[in-house]
Amino acid sequence: MPKFPVDAPRERVIKALGSLGFVVVREANHIAMARSNSDGSRTPLTLPNQRLIKGSTLRLILRQAEINRDSFLSAYQQA
């Protein structure tokens, strides 16, 4: 299993989340993303708009958006 990134580049994280179905809704001090689910609901996600995103912040974001660690890591490796 690949290691979780410590300081992940913002663009690579956005690409990985994009491959998981998220799209950028708004970009300012934070980046707002959202995913439309098959049941009609919507999953929001907010990232800090920094060049590098700390691993602890990224873990918290993934937990709040209910994204599996393994699915994110496989998308991150391909991004």
C-alpha positions, 0 to 999 in steps of 0.5 A: 500500500502506498504511503499517504502524502505528507505535503501534497501538491494542490493541483495533484490533489484536485486531479485525484479528487476530479477522478473521484467525481468532484468538480471545482465549484468556486476558488478563492481563499478556499477551493470548494468542490462538490460531487453529485451522487447517484441517489440525488444528493450532493457531497461538498468538499472544501480545500485550503487554497495553498500550494501544498496541503498537509497530510493531516488536513487532507485526511480530515477532508477525506473523512468529512467527504466520506472518501475511502483512503485506498480509493484516494491513494489509487487516484492520487498515484494516477494523477 
